[in-house]
């Protein structure tokens, strides 16, 4: 993804990419709860979380607006 190439040396980008929404050593972490609630596969859930992180970086660093069309995760597609 182009964003990753542009931001690979940015400290905020690196911190966000290494941040996990899952609490370590729990039986039912956030990603599994999300997958279950949305009826997604774990692979798709990981991609959705990655897209949210990418969108967050775009909003914070470039002050862009987050558009519904960009994130159509609820419909089952990660763009």
N, C-alpha and C positions, 0 to 999 in steps of 0.2 A: 504494500500500500504506500502511496506517495507520502502520506503524512508521516509514516514511520521513518522514511528516508530523510525528510526535512528536519525531524525533531529528535533523531537518535541521540544527539549529544545534549539535549535540553534536560536540566535536572528535574523539572516538574514532570516532564514526560516520563523520564526513567522512574521516578518515584511512583507515579500513577500506574505504570505498567507492572511494577513489582508489588503493588498493593493488592491484597486479596480480600474479597468480600466475605470469604469463609473464615470463621473462627477455627483455629487449629484444634485438633483433638476433640471434636464434637461428633456425635453420631449422625446428626442431620443438619449439615451446614447450609448456609444461605443458598448456594447454587442448587443444591438438591431440592430445597423447599421451592425455589423459583421454578425449577423444571417440573416439579410435581403440580404446582398450582396452575401453571400455564400449559401443562401437558406437552412439554418439550422434551427432546432427548438431552442428555448431558452435554453432548457435543454442540448442539444448537445453542444451549444455554451459555456455554463458554463463549461462543461467537457473539451472542447478544450482549453479554457483559463487556466484551472487547469493543463492540460498536458503541456502547454507552460511554466507555472510557475515551474512545476517539472523539466522540461528539463533545464530551466535556472539555477536552483539550482545545478543540476548535473554538468553543464558546469563550473559554477563559483567555487563551492566547491571542485569538484573532477577533474577539468580540463579535463573532458571527451569531446569527439567530439560529436556534434549533427548530427545524421545520419538521412537521409531522411526516412529510413525504420522505425525508431522509431516514427516519427510523420507523420502518413499518414492521417492527418486531411482533406486535400483537397479531398481525395477519400471518405470521409464521415465516417471514422472510427477513433475513439480515442483509441489508444493502451496504 
